[in-house]
């Protein structure tokens, strides 16, 4: 399948096989889904700290379910669940032993196209997908579970699980998108969050109130907060690769380093320096914690 990548890793952080698929431009899922990924392996560190990135993500857990590390009193996450857009960091605790997980990371307004609901209700929460779309959620879990054990080859199983999720998504993801929201979110992401919203709004031909309402309904965030989170996550990604705090602040057009530090305080609960010194996964700014 075009856009599919499958890799295996064996390192001090754990051993796993990972498949990732990005919808090509001619796919019906393009501009609805950003990526579908599948993980099969065992992590050295039980806790993973994840950060806001401006997207919602649907998760399918095929083995023991993960838990919310920020609140030990909470029950494990539902086997098929969806995280709305985050505005706060979150700690996810993986089970002991092998875990197989599939994720569907939506484009900024993509989850709304699947769920047909106001995304403000999912802001900073994780809910059971069955409560939103019913039996179709169980069907996704069943398809992924079957595909993940189709052979003795882990890499083939990883690809099969991704294909199963694609086949499930296609008939559900009708293109009832809001072009205004799609265009705005694309422009904000292309600018890595450093964009004038007044200038964008002037090109849309709708009132500021209408613009903000439609964007918030479709993504869960106001355009301003979405732009701040996009810039923050780009800062994380750049620091993950270069670790040069001052250079990152300049590249992303922060007024000064203090401006960037304020975003880190709000969205990461860490300073940039603390993030740089933490243990991170190879292809993600998520943190590995004991």
Secondary structure as UniProt FT lines:
FT   TURN            2..3
FT   STRAND          4..11
FT   TURN            12..13
FT   STRAND          14..21
FT   TURN            25..26
FT   TURN            28..32
FT   STRAND          33..43
FT   STRAND          47..50
FT   STRAND          57..61
FT   STRAND          67..68
FT   TURN            69..70
FT   TURN            72..73
FT   STRAND          80..83
FT   STRAND          90..93
FT   STRAND          99..106
FT   TURN            108..109
FT   HELIX           110..115
FT   HELIX           119..122
FT   TURN            123..124
FT   STRAND          126..128
FT   HELIX           130..133
FT   HELIX           135..147
FT   TURN            148..149
FT   HELIX           154..170
FT   TURN            171..172
FT   HELIX           179..190
FT   TURN            191..193
FT   HELIX           197..202
FT   TURN            203..205
FT   HELIX           208..219
FT   HELIX           223..241
FT   HELIX           245..251
FT   TURN            252..253
FT   HELIX           257..267
FT   HELIX           272..277
FT   TURN            282..283
FT   STRAND          287..289
//
